[in-house]
Amino acid sequence: MGKLSDILREQGSLDTIKSAWDSTAAAGDFDCLPKGEYIADIVKGDAIESRTKGTPGYRLTFEVAEGEQAGSRFWHECWFTEAAMSRTKRDLEKLGVSDLQQLERPLPAVFRCNVKLSVRRDDDGNESNRVRRFDVMEVIQPTPDAFAPECEPMTAAAGDSGNGDDGGTTVNDLFDDAANDDDDQSERESA
């Protein structure tokens, strides 16, 4: 194994990395955001299991979009237990999820939300954030890949909860369109 400085020097990035190291303040340990309301984007969704019992769940990653906390992240877990199922279904339906199969694919868009965040303290005194409520305000389509084959763009009305029937694309349609795109890609690859 070589030295880090040798590796960086070979890559031609030693000066850049050293400068960034010298000018960057260290992040705090697991900073907790103050309670309040935030405009935040759901940027990712992941299947998870709880550490203690292996309970299946789905974690939403939020990133604060506005204000002095912009760029900070927090998470919301949706658990697939009998006791939590109604809340899980409520929260995932806000993103257009009507079938568990949809959670097998990445989220089809970024969901801009109004989020009410609280601070929870455990028995050891550790603080963490808890999403009390979130409402989807806008669906932000991903920037199209310049090298992807041409197709019709997906559009969704701002604040569309997936329940409307205005003839436009609903939040529910986003997952369906993403699934169709996956099927089309699989057909092209097998041809």
Residue pairs with C-beta under 8 A, 6 or more apart in sequence:
5 14
8 14
8 17
8 18
30 128
31 72
32 119
32 127
32 128
32 129
33 64
33 69
33 72
33 74
33 117
33 119
33 129
34 69
34 119
35 117
35 118
35 119
36 116
36 117
37 114
37 115
37 116
37 117
38 62
38 64
38 66
38 67
38 69
38 114
38 115
38 117
39 64
39 65
39 66
39 67
39 112
39 113
39 114
39 115
39 137
40 62
40 63
40 64
40 65
40 74
40 112
40 113
40 115
40 134
41 62
41 63
41 65
41 110
41 111
41 112
41 113
41 140
42 60
42 61
42 62
42 95
42 107
42 110
42 111
42 113
42 134
43 61
43 62
43 63
43 107
43 110
44 60
44 61
44 106
44 107
45 58
45 59
45 60
45 61
45 95
45 103
45 106
45 107
46 58
46 59
46 61
47 56
47 57
47 58
47 59
47 103
48 56
48 57
48 58
48 59
48 77
49 55
49 56
49 57
50 57
50 79
55 79
55 80
55 81
56 79
56 80
57 77
57 78
57 79
57 80
57 88
58 77
58 78
58 80
58 88
58 92
58 103
59 75
59 76
59 77
59 78
60 75
60 76
60 77
60 78
60 91
61 73
61 75
62 73
62 74
62 75
62 76
62 113
62 115
62 131
62 134
63 71
63 72
63 73
64 70
64 71
64 72
64 73
64 74
65 112
74 117
74 129
74 131
75 129
76 91
76 131
76 134
78 84
78 87
78 88
78 91
78 92
79 88
80 88
91 134
92 103
93 162
94 111
94 134
94 135
94 136
94 161
94 162
94 171
95 107
95 111
95 136
95 171
96 102
96 108
96 162
96 170
96 171
96 172
96 173
96 174
96 175
97 103
97 175
98 162
98 172
102 175
102 179
105 175
105 178
105 179
105 182
106 178
108 142
108 154
108 174
108 175
108 177
108 178
109 139
109 140
109 141
109 142
109 154
109 156
109 174
110 139
110 140
110 142
111 136
111 138
111 139
111 140
112 136
112 137
112 138
112 139
112 140
113 134
113 135
113 136
113 137
114 134
114 135
114 137
115 131
115 133
115 134
116 131
116 132
116 133
116 134
117 129
117 130
117 131
117 132
118 129
118 130
118 132
119 127
119 128
119 129
119 130
120 127
120 128
120 129
120 130
121 127
122 128
136 159
136 160
136 161
136 171
137 158
137 159
138 158
138 159
139 156
139 157
139 158
139 160
139 171
139 174
141 153
141 154
141 155
141 156
144 153
151 181
154 169
154 173
154 174
154 177
155 168
155 169
156 168
156 169
156 170
156 171
156 173
156 174
157 164
157 166
157 168
160 168
160 170
160 171
161 171
162 170
162 171
162 172
163 170
164 170
169 177
